[in-house]
Amino acid sequence: MTQILHIKNMVCDRCKSTVLGELKNLGYTVNSLELGQVVLNGNIPRDNSILEQTLKKHGFEIIKEETEVLIEEIKIALIKKIENQDNANLSSFLAKTFNKSASALSKLFSKTEGMTIEKYEINLKIEKVKELIQLGQLNFSEIAYSLDYNNSGHLARQFKNVTGMSMTAFKNLQQWNRKAIDQIV
């Protein structure tokens, strides 16, 4: 017998490792694990309260409603899109990935999250920019190009609008005030 659990805020490899460790500690048999989703095998208790409490102490949550599952899947898809430097148009990407109207997905996302899906993607990109600045391997133009900005000026304006400071000021701070991916709103 298998059971699929959708887990909110499981958005990185460290998250996956934490969830896997806790599941094993609780005696669950994990068939597969990917961002936002775990497939369990074997005798699975009907009452997941201990698992829910264990996950909650790490900032995770079992998602039970279909709408919430879809929203989490959208977030994970956007994280992967940026990590993989997939520069596809957002609407096309959403329609292709979810086989649904991008407009419908966008409306659902906005209603549920209180921000547009475009704004969420921009916030993800800005956190990626902060990471790339911190790594110091690319100049600003290369960062802009890698994230599909038309030019570094466009990225610079967007960075300043979101963070309140220029990319140069952020770089010079050397205090890497970055948000965890699951904290982006």
mmCIF file of the C-alpha atoms, coordinates in Angstrom:
data_MODEL
# 
_entry.id   MODEL 
# 
loop_
_atom_site.group_PDB 
_atom_site.id 
_atom_site.type_symbol 
_atom_site.label_atom_id 
_atom_site.label_alt_id 
_atom_site.label_comp_id 
_atom_site.label_asym_id 
_atom_site.label_entity_id 
_atom_site.label_seq_id 
_atom_site.pdbx_PDB_ins_code 
_atom_site.Cartn_x 
_atom_site.Cartn_y 
_atom_site.Cartn_z 
_atom_site.occupancy 
_atom_site.B_iso_or_equiv 
_atom_site.pdbx_formal_charge 
_atom_site.auth_seq_id 
_atom_site.auth_comp_id 
_atom_site.auth_asym_id 
_atom_site.auth_atom_id 
_atom_site.pdbx_PDB_model_num 
ATOM 1   C CA . MET A 1 1   ? 0.000  0.000  0.000   1.00 0.00 ? 1   MET A CA 1 
ATOM 2   C CA . THR A 1 2   ? 1.329  3.455  -0.903  1.00 0.00 ? 2   THR A CA 1 
ATOM 3   C CA . GLN A 1 3   ? 0.350  6.917  0.226   1.00 0.00 ? 3   GLN A CA 1 
ATOM 4   C CA . ILE A 1 4   ? 1.323  10.226 -1.302  1.00 0.00 ? 4   ILE A CA 1 
ATOM 5   C CA . LEU A 1 5   ? 1.876  13.131 1.075   1.00 0.00 ? 5   LEU A CA 1 
ATOM 6   C CA . HIS A 1 6   ? 2.214  16.688 -0.176  1.00 0.00 ? 6   HIS A CA 1 
ATOM 7   C CA . ILE A 1 7   ? 4.390  18.727 2.140   1.00 0.00 ? 7   ILE A CA 1 
ATOM 8   C CA . LYS A 1 8   ? 4.350  22.502 2.306   1.00 0.00 ? 8   LYS A CA 1 
ATOM 9   C CA . ASN A 1 9   ? 7.680  24.375 2.502   1.00 0.00 ? 9   ASN A CA 1 
ATOM 10  C CA . MET A 1 10  ? 9.803  21.400 1.392   1.00 0.00 ? 10  MET A CA 1 
ATOM 11  C CA . VAL A 1 11  ? 11.622 23.467 -1.218  1.00 0.00 ? 11  VAL A CA 1 
ATOM 12  C CA . CYS A 1 12  ? 15.300 22.494 -1.161  1.00 0.00 ? 12  CYS A CA 1 
ATOM 13  C CA . ASP A 1 13  ? 17.617 19.517 -0.801  1.00 0.00 ? 13  ASP A CA 1 
ATOM 14  C CA . ARG A 1 14  ? 18.182 20.267 2.882   1.00 0.00 ? 14  ARG A CA 1 
ATOM 15  C CA . CYS A 1 15  ? 14.412 20.191 3.386   1.00 0.00 ? 15  CYS A CA 1 
ATOM 16  C CA . LYS A 1 16  ? 14.230 16.831 1.650   1.00 0.00 ? 16  LYS A CA 1 
ATOM 17  C CA . SER A 1 17  ? 17.001 15.465 3.868   1.00 0.00 ? 17  SER A CA 1 
ATOM 18  C CA . THR A 1 18  ? 15.264 16.680 7.026   1.00 0.00 ? 18  THR A CA 1 
ATOM 19  C CA . VAL A 1 19  ? 11.904 15.202 6.020   1.00 0.00 ? 19  VAL A CA 1 
ATOM 20  C CA . LEU A 1 20  ? 13.517 11.903 5.012   1.00 0.00 ? 20  LEU A CA 1 
ATOM 21  C CA . GLY A 1 21  ? 15.362 11.662 8.336   1.00 0.00 ? 21  GLY A CA 1 
ATOM 22  C CA . GLU A 1 22  ? 12.223 12.333 10.352  1.00 0.00 ? 22  GLU A CA 1 
ATOM 23  C CA . LEU A 1 23  ? 10.174 9.835  8.336   1.00 0.00 ? 23  LEU A CA 1 
ATOM 24  C CA . LYS A 1 24  ? 12.805 7.155  8.889   1.00 0.00 ? 24  LYS A CA 1 
ATOM 25  C CA . ASN A 1 25  ? 12.997 7.986  12.614  1.00 0.00 ? 25  ASN A CA 1 
ATOM 26  C CA . LEU A 1 26  ? 9.239  7.468  12.834  1.00 0.00 ? 26  LEU A CA 1 
ATOM 27  C CA . GLY A 1 27  ? 9.498  4.113  11.065  1.00 0.00 ? 27  GLY A CA 1 
ATOM 28  C CA . TYR A 1 28  ? 8.003  5.053  7.703   1.00 0.00 ? 28  TYR A CA 1 
ATOM 29  C CA . THR A 1 29  ? 9.217  3.378  4.519   1.00 0.00 ? 29  THR A CA 1 
ATOM 30  C CA . VAL A 1 30  ? 9.872  5.993  1.859   1.00 0.00 ? 30  VAL A CA 1 
ATOM 31  C CA . ASN A 1 31  ? 9.378  4.906  -1.746  1.00 0.00 ? 31  ASN A CA 1 
ATOM 32  C CA . SER A 1 32  ? 10.298 8.268  -3.269  1.00 0.00 ? 32  SER A CA 1 
ATOM 33  C CA . LEU A 1 33  ? 10.919 11.817 -2.189  1.00 0.00 ? 33  LEU A CA 1 
ATOM 34  C CA . GLU A 1 34  ? 10.982 14.989 -4.232  1.00 0.00 ? 34  GLU A CA 1 
ATOM 35  C CA . LEU A 1 35  ? 10.382 18.643 -3.530  1.00 0.00 ? 35  LEU A CA 1 
ATOM 36  C CA . GLY A 1 36  ? 6.968  18.968 -1.922  1.00 0.00 ? 36  GLY A CA 1 
ATOM 37  C CA . GLN A 1 37  ? 6.013  15.310 -2.158  1.00 0.00 ? 37  GLN A CA 1 
ATOM 38  C CA . VAL A 1 38  ? 6.734  11.986 -0.428  1.00 0.00 ? 38  VAL A CA 1 
ATOM 39  C CA . VAL A 1 39  ? 5.501  8.550  -1.452  1.00 0.00 ? 39  VAL A CA 1 
ATOM 40  C CA . LEU A 1 40  ? 5.297  6.152  1.495   1.00 0.00 ? 40  LEU A CA 1 
ATOM 41  C CA . ASN A 1 41  ? 5.069  2.355  1.356   1.00 0.00 ? 41  ASN A CA 1 
ATOM 42  C CA . GLY A 1 42  ? 3.892  -0.277 3.804   1.00 0.00 ? 42  GLY A CA 1 
ATOM 43  C CA . ASN A 1 43  ? 1.622  -0.010 6.804   1.00 0.00 ? 43  ASN A CA 1 
ATOM 44  C CA . ILE A 1 44  ? 0.785  3.644  7.112   1.00 0.00 ? 44  ILE A CA 1 
ATOM 45  C CA . PRO A 1 45  ? -1.065 4.797  10.225  1.00 0.00 ? 45  PRO A CA 1 
ATOM 46  C CA . ARG A 1 46  ? -4.420 6.476  9.579   1.00 0.00 ? 46  ARG A CA 1 
ATOM 47  C CA . ASP A 1 47  ? -3.595 9.034  12.244  1.00 0.00 ? 47  ASP A CA 1 
ATOM 48  C CA . ASN A 1 48  ? -0.755 11.229 11.002  1.00 0.00 ? 48  ASN A CA 1 
ATOM 49  C CA . SER A 1 49  ? -0.769 13.511 14.065  1.00 0.00 ? 49  SER A CA 1 
ATOM 50  C CA . ILE A 1 50  ? 2.692  12.471 15.294  1.00 0.00 ? 50  ILE A CA 1 
ATOM 51  C CA . LEU A 1 51  ? 4.115  12.914 11.811  1.00 0.00 ? 51  LEU A CA 1 
ATOM 52  C CA . GLU A 1 52  ? 2.363  16.273 11.466  1.00 0.00 ? 52  GLU A CA 1 
ATOM 53  C CA . GLN A 1 53  ? 3.792  17.482 14.814  1.00 0.00 ? 53  GLN A CA 1 
ATOM 54  C CA . THR A 1 54  ? 7.269  16.265 13.901  1.00 0.00 ? 54  THR A CA 1 
ATOM 55  C CA . LEU A 1 55  ? 7.215  18.007 10.534  1.00 0.00 ? 55  LEU A CA 1 
ATOM 56  C CA . LYS A 1 56  ? 5.747  21.188 12.016  1.00 0.00 ? 56  LYS A CA 1 
ATOM 57  C CA . LYS A 1 57  ? 8.716  21.658 14.354  1.00 0.00 ? 57  LYS A CA 1 
ATOM 58  C CA . HIS A 1 58  ? 10.862 21.977 11.205  1.00 0.00 ? 58  HIS A CA 1 
ATOM 59  C CA . GLY A 1 59  ? 8.452  24.382 9.483   1.00 0.00 ? 59  GLY A CA 1 
ATOM 60  C CA . PHE A 1 60  ? 6.764  21.802 7.249   1.00 0.00 ? 60  PHE A CA 1 
ATOM 61  C CA . GLU A 1 61  ? 3.093  20.981 6.964   1.00 0.00 ? 61  GLU A CA 1 
ATOM 62  C CA . ILE A 1 62  ? 1.117  18.173 5.350   1.00 0.00 ? 62  ILE A CA 1 
ATOM 63  C CA . ILE A 1 63  ? -1.162 19.682 2.723   1.00 0.00 ? 63  ILE A CA 1 
ATOM 64  C CA . LYS A 1 64  ? -4.623 18.200 2.557   1.00 0.00 ? 64  LYS A CA 1 
ATOM 65  C CA . GLU A 1 65  ? -6.615 20.472 0.254   1.00 0.00 ? 65  GLU A CA 1 
ATOM 66  C CA . GLU A 1 66  ? -6.235 20.154 -3.525  1.00 0.00 ? 66  GLU A CA 1 
ATOM 67  C CA . THR A 1 67  ? -5.952 23.907 -4.002  1.00 0.00 ? 67  THR A CA 1 
ATOM 68  C CA . GLU A 1 68  ? -3.087 24.114 -1.517  1.00 0.00 ? 68  GLU A CA 1 
ATOM 69  C CA . VAL A 1 69  ? -1.360 21.181 -3.225  1.00 0.00 ? 69  VAL A CA 1 
ATOM 70  C CA . LEU A 1 70  ? -1.594 22.982 -6.575  1.00 0.00 ? 70  LEU A CA 1 
ATOM 71  C CA . ILE A 1 71  ? -0.252 26.238 -5.113  1.00 0.00 ? 71  ILE A CA 1 
ATOM 72  C CA . GLU A 1 72  ? 2.706  24.384 -3.573  1.00 0.00 ? 72  GLU A CA 1 
ATOM 73  C CA . GLU A 1 73  ? 3.340  22.609 -6.893  1.00 0.00 ? 73  GLU A CA 1 
ATOM 74  C CA . ILE A 1 74  ? 3.358  25.985 -8.663  1.00 0.00 ? 74  ILE A CA 1 
ATOM 75  C CA . LYS A 1 75  ? 5.881  27.361 -6.168  1.00 0.00 ? 75  LYS A CA 1 
ATOM 76  C CA . ILE A 1 76  ? 8.134  24.332 -6.551  1.00 0.00 ? 76  ILE A CA 1 
ATOM 77  C CA . ALA A 1 77  ? 7.901  24.483 -10.351 1.00 0.00 ? 77  ALA A CA 1 
ATOM 78  C CA . LEU A 1 78  ? 8.933  28.156 -10.274 1.00 0.00 ? 78  LEU A CA 1 
ATOM 79  C CA . ILE A 1 79  ? 11.843 27.411 -7.930  1.00 0.00 ? 79  ILE A CA 1 
ATOM 80  C CA . LYS A 1 80  ? 13.028 24.670 -10.297 1.00 0.00 ? 80  LYS A CA 1 
ATOM 81  C CA . LYS A 1 81  ? 12.497 26.973 -13.306 1.00 0.00 ? 81  LYS A CA 1 
ATOM 82  C CA . ILE A 1 82  ? 14.836 29.562 -11.808 1.00 0.00 ? 82  ILE A CA 1 
ATOM 83  C CA . GLU A 1 83  ? 17.376 27.025 -10.524 1.00 0.00 ? 83  GLU A CA 1 
ATOM 84  C CA . ASN A 1 84  ? 17.517 25.371 -13.955 1.00 0.00 ? 84  ASN A CA 1 
ATOM 85  C CA . GLN A 1 85  ? 17.743 28.774 -15.662 1.00 0.00 ? 85  GLN A CA 1 
ATOM 86  C CA . ASP A 1 86  ? 14.689 27.921 -17.734 1.00 0.00 ? 86  ASP A CA 1 
ATOM 87  C CA . ASN A 1 87  ? 13.938 31.213 -19.422 1.00 0.00 ? 87  ASN A CA 1 
ATOM 88  C CA . ALA A 1 88  ? 10.566 30.204 -20.829 1.00 0.00 ? 88  ALA A CA 1 
ATOM 89  C CA . ASN A 1 89  ? 7.783  32.771 -20.766 1.00 0.00 ? 89  ASN A CA 1 
ATOM 90  C CA . LEU A 1 90  ? 5.931  32.439 -17.432 1.00 0.00 ? 90  LEU A CA 1 
ATOM 91  C CA . SER A 1 91  ? 2.464  31.945 -18.958 1.00 0.00 ? 91  SER A CA 1 
ATOM 92  C CA . SER A 1 92  ? 3.725  29.338 -21.415 1.00 0.00 ? 92  SER A CA 1 
ATOM 93  C CA . PHE A 1 93  ? 5.694  27.599 -18.688 1.00 0.00 ? 93  PHE A CA 1 
ATOM 94  C CA . LEU A 1 94  ? 2.655  27.384 -16.390 1.00 0.00 ? 94  LEU A CA 1 
ATOM 95  C CA . ALA A 1 95  ? 0.303  26.197 -19.131 1.00 0.00 ? 95  ALA A CA 1 
ATOM 96  C CA . LYS A 1 96  ? 2.756  23.545 -20.288 1.00 0.00 ? 96  LYS A CA 1 
ATOM 97  C CA . THR A 1 97  ? 3.739  22.372 -16.787 1.00 0.00 ? 97  THR A CA 1 
ATOM 98  C CA . PHE A 1 98  ? 0.222  22.132 -15.373 1.00 0.00 ? 98  PHE A CA 1 
ATOM 99  C CA . ASN A 1 99  ? -1.802 21.600 -18.530 1.00 0.00 ? 99  ASN A CA 1 
ATOM 100 C CA . LYS A 1 100 ? -4.149 24.349 -17.376 1.00 0.00 ? 100 LYS A CA 1 
ATOM 101 C CA . SER A 1 101 ? -4.827 27.907 -18.364 1.00 0.00 ? 101 SER A CA 1 
ATOM 102 C CA . ALA A 1 102 ? -2.094 30.216 -17.086 1.00 0.00 ? 102 ALA A CA 1 
ATOM 103 C CA . SER A 1 103 ? -4.777 32.797 -16.384 1.00 0.00 ? 103 SER A CA 1 
ATOM 104 C CA . ALA A 1 104 ? -6.728 30.403 -14.152 1.00 0.00 ? 104 ALA A CA 1 
ATOM 105 C CA . LEU A 1 105 ? -3.561 29.376 -12.310 1.00 0.00 ? 105 LEU A CA 1 
ATOM 106 C CA . SER A 1 106 ? -2.598 33.016 -11.855 1.00 0.00 ? 106 SER A CA 1 
ATOM 107 C CA . LYS A 1 107 ? -6.017 33.941 -10.433 1.00 0.00 ? 107 LYS A CA 1 
ATOM 108 C CA . LEU A 1 108 ? -5.948 30.992 -8.040  1.00 0.00 ? 108 LEU A CA 1 
ATOM 109 C CA . PHE A 1 109 ? -2.407 31.849 -6.932  1.00 0.00 ? 109 PHE A CA 1 
ATOM 110 C CA . SER A 1 110 ? -3.263 35.511 -6.330  1.00 0.00 ? 110 SER A CA 1 
ATOM 111 C CA . LYS A 1 111 ? -6.407 34.652 -4.403  1.00 0.00 ? 111 LYS A CA 1 
ATOM 112 C CA . THR A 1 112 ? -4.632 32.113 -2.203  1.00 0.00 ? 112 THR A CA 1 
ATOM 113 C CA . GLU A 1 113 ? -1.258 33.802 -1.698  1.00 0.00 ? 113 GLU A CA 1 
ATOM 114 C CA . GLY A 1 114 ? -2.250 37.474 -1.747  1.00 0.00 ? 114 GLY A CA 1 
ATOM 115 C CA . MET A 1 115 ? 0.264  38.301 -4.490  1.00 0.00 ? 115 MET A CA 1 
ATOM 116 C CA . THR A 1 116 ? 0.488  37.712 -8.188  1.00 0.00 ? 116 THR A CA 1 
ATOM 117 C CA . ILE A 1 117 ? 2.386  34.765 -9.526  1.00 0.00 ? 117 ILE A CA 1 
ATOM 118 C CA . GLU A 1 118 ? 4.563  37.215 -11.459 1.00 0.00 ? 118 GLU A CA 1 
ATOM 119 C CA . LYS A 1 119 ? 5.498  39.022 -8.248  1.00 0.00 ? 119 LYS A CA 1 
ATOM 120 C CA . TYR A 1 120 ? 6.329  35.691 -6.617  1.00 0.00 ? 120 TYR A CA 1 
ATOM 121 C CA . GLU A 1 121 ? 8.611  34.791 -9.533  1.00 0.00 ? 121 GLU A CA 1 
ATOM 122 C CA . ILE A 1 122 ? 10.321 38.202 -9.287  1.00 0.00 ? 122 ILE A CA 1 
ATOM 123 C CA . ASN A 1 123 ? 10.886 37.693 -5.560  1.00 0.00 ? 123 ASN A CA 1 
ATOM 124 C CA . LEU A 1 124 ? 12.394 34.270 -6.249  1.00 0.00 ? 124 LEU A CA 1 
ATOM 125 C CA . LYS A 1 125 ? 14.666 35.790 -8.900  1.00 0.00 ? 125 LYS A CA 1 
ATOM 126 C CA . ILE A 1 126 ? 15.817 38.539 -6.538  1.00 0.00 ? 126 ILE A CA 1 
ATOM 127 C CA . GLU A 1 127 ? 16.761 35.941 -3.923  1.00 0.00 ? 127 GLU A CA 1 
ATOM 128 C CA . LYS A 1 128 ? 18.677 34.089 -6.654  1.00 0.00 ? 128 LYS A CA 1 
ATOM 129 C CA . VAL A 1 129 ? 20.421 37.358 -7.556  1.00 0.00 ? 129 VAL A CA 1 
ATOM 130 C CA . LYS A 1 130 ? 21.435 37.785 -3.901  1.00 0.00 ? 130 LYS A CA 1 
ATOM 131 C CA . GLU A 1 131 ? 22.841 34.258 -3.909  1.00 0.00 ? 131 GLU A CA 1 
ATOM 132 C CA . LEU A 1 132 ? 24.787 34.886 -7.116  1.00 0.00 ? 132 LEU A CA 1 
ATOM 133 C CA . ILE A 1 133 ? 26.154 38.187 -5.783  1.00 0.00 ? 133 ILE A CA 1 
ATOM 134 C CA . GLN A 1 134 ? 27.216 36.406 -2.604  1.00 0.00 ? 134 GLN A CA 1 
ATOM 135 C CA . LEU A 1 135 ? 29.008 33.676 -4.584  1.00 0.00 ? 135 LEU A CA 1 
ATOM 136 C CA . GLY A 1 136 ? 30.904 36.393 -6.476  1.00 0.00 ? 136 GLY A CA 1 
ATOM 137 C CA . GLN A 1 137 ? 31.426 34.289 -9.593  1.00 0.00 ? 137 GLN A CA 1 
ATOM 138 C CA . LEU A 1 138 ? 29.413 36.451 -12.002 1.00 0.00 ? 138 LEU A CA 1 
ATOM 139 C CA . ASN A 1 139 ? 29.281 40.170 -12.651 1.00 0.00 ? 139 ASN A CA 1 
ATOM 140 C CA . PHE A 1 140 ? 25.924 41.970 -12.678 1.00 0.00 ? 140 PHE A CA 1 
ATOM 141 C CA . SER A 1 141 ? 25.517 41.690 -16.462 1.00 0.00 ? 141 SER A CA 1 
ATOM 142 C CA . GLU A 1 142 ? 26.162 37.938 -16.342 1.00 0.00 ? 142 GLU A CA 1 
ATOM 143 C CA . ILE A 1 143 ? 23.676 37.560 -13.503 1.00 0.00 ? 143 ILE A CA 1 
ATOM 144 C CA . ALA A 1 144 ? 21.059 39.496 -15.500 1.00 0.00 ? 144 ALA A CA 1 
ATOM 145 C CA . TYR A 1 145 ? 21.674 37.346 -18.556 1.00 0.00 ? 145 TYR A CA 1 
ATOM 146 C CA . SER A 1 146 ? 21.508 34.086 -16.576 1.00 0.00 ? 146 SER A CA 1 
ATOM 147 C CA . LEU A 1 147 ? 18.086 35.061 -15.220 1.00 0.00 ? 147 LEU A CA 1 
ATOM 148 C CA . ASP A 1 148 ? 16.739 36.204 -18.609 1.00 0.00 ? 148 ASP A CA 1 
ATOM 149 C CA . TYR A 1 149 ? 16.664 39.935 -17.999 1.00 0.00 ? 149 TYR A CA 1 
ATOM 150 C CA . ASN A 1 150 ? 16.907 42.075 -21.132 1.00 0.00 ? 150 ASN A CA 1 
ATOM 151 C CA . ASN A 1 151 ? 19.789 43.992 -19.575 1.00 0.00 ? 151 ASN A CA 1 
ATOM 152 C CA . SER A 1 152 ? 21.470 44.615 -16.242 1.00 0.00 ? 152 SER A CA 1 
ATOM 153 C CA . GLY A 1 153 ? 19.673 47.964 -15.905 1.00 0.00 ? 153 GLY A CA 1 
ATOM 154 C CA . HIS A 1 154 ? 16.293 46.214 -15.863 1.00 0.00 ? 154 HIS A CA 1 
ATOM 155 C CA . LEU A 1 155 ? 17.537 43.814 -13.183 1.00 0.00 ? 155 LEU A CA 1 
ATOM 156 C CA . ALA A 1 156 ? 19.079 46.683 -11.203 1.00 0.00 ? 156 ALA A CA 1 
ATOM 157 C CA . ARG A 1 157 ? 15.756 48.593 -11.147 1.00 0.00 ? 157 ARG A CA 1 
ATOM 158 C CA . GLN A 1 158 ? 13.838 45.491 -10.119 1.00 0.00 ? 158 GLN A CA 1 
ATOM 159 C CA . PHE A 1 159 ? 16.393 44.627 -7.422  1.00 0.00 ? 159 PHE A CA 1 
ATOM 160 C CA . LYS A 1 160 ? 16.141 48.134 -5.974  1.00 0.00 ? 160 LYS A CA 1 
ATOM 161 C CA . ASN A 1 161 ? 12.319 48.083 -6.078  1.00 0.00 ? 161 ASN A CA 1 
ATOM 162 C CA . VAL A 1 162 ? 12.204 44.801 -4.157  1.00 0.00 ? 162 VAL A CA 1 
ATOM 163 C CA . THR A 1 163 ? 15.089 45.273 -1.696  1.00 0.00 ? 163 THR A CA 1 
ATOM 164 C CA . GLY A 1 164 ? 15.266 49.052 -1.373  1.00 0.00 ? 164 GLY A CA 1 
ATOM 165 C CA . MET A 1 165 ? 18.971 49.078 -2.251  1.00 0.00 ? 165 MET A CA 1 
ATOM 166 C CA . SER A 1 166 ? 21.166 48.785 -5.288  1.00 0.00 ? 166 SER A CA 1 
ATOM 167 C CA . MET A 1 167 ? 22.968 45.558 -6.160  1.00 0.00 ? 167 MET A CA 1 
ATOM 168 C CA . THR A 1 168 ? 26.280 47.307 -5.532  1.00 0.00 ? 168 THR A CA 1 
ATOM 169 C CA . ALA A 1 169 ? 25.116 48.427 -2.080  1.00 0.00 ? 169 ALA A CA 1 
ATOM 170 C CA . PHE A 1 170 ? 23.995 44.869 -1.326  1.00 0.00 ? 170 PHE A CA 1 
ATOM 171 C CA . LYS A 1 171 ? 27.351 43.489 -2.486  1.00 0.00 ? 171 LYS A CA 1 
ATOM 172 C CA . ASN A 1 172 ? 29.262 46.031 -0.384  1.00 0.00 ? 172 ASN A CA 1 
ATOM 173 C CA . LEU A 1 173 ? 27.209 45.315 2.732   1.00 0.00 ? 173 LEU A CA 1 
ATOM 174 C CA . GLN A 1 174 ? 28.659 41.834 2.969   1.00 0.00 ? 174 GLN A CA 1 
ATOM 175 C CA . GLN A 1 175 ? 25.744 41.110 5.309   1.00 0.00 ? 175 GLN A CA 1 
ATOM 176 C CA . TRP A 1 176 ? 23.869 38.678 3.163   1.00 0.00 ? 176 TRP A CA 1 
ATOM 177 C CA . ASN A 1 177 ? 20.315 39.470 4.188   1.00 0.00 ? 177 ASN A CA 1 
ATOM 178 C CA . ARG A 1 178 ? 18.713 36.632 2.274   1.00 0.00 ? 178 ARG A CA 1 
ATOM 179 C CA . LYS A 1 179 ? 15.341 34.992 2.706   1.00 0.00 ? 179 LYS A CA 1 
ATOM 180 C CA . ALA A 1 180 ? 14.861 31.272 2.785   1.00 0.00 ? 180 ALA A CA 1 
ATOM 181 C CA . ILE A 1 181 ? 12.968 30.107 -0.310  1.00 0.00 ? 181 ILE A CA 1 
ATOM 182 C CA . ASP A 1 182 ? 9.998  29.000 1.787   1.00 0.00 ? 182 ASP A CA 1 
ATOM 183 C CA . GLN A 1 183 ? 9.797  32.480 3.352   1.00 0.00 ? 183 GLN A CA 1 
ATOM 184 C CA . ILE A 1 184 ? 9.365  34.372 0.092   1.00 0.00 ? 184 ILE A CA 1 
ATOM 185 C CA . VAL A 1 185 ? 6.107  36.272 -0.109  1.00 0.00 ? 185 VAL A CA 1 
# 
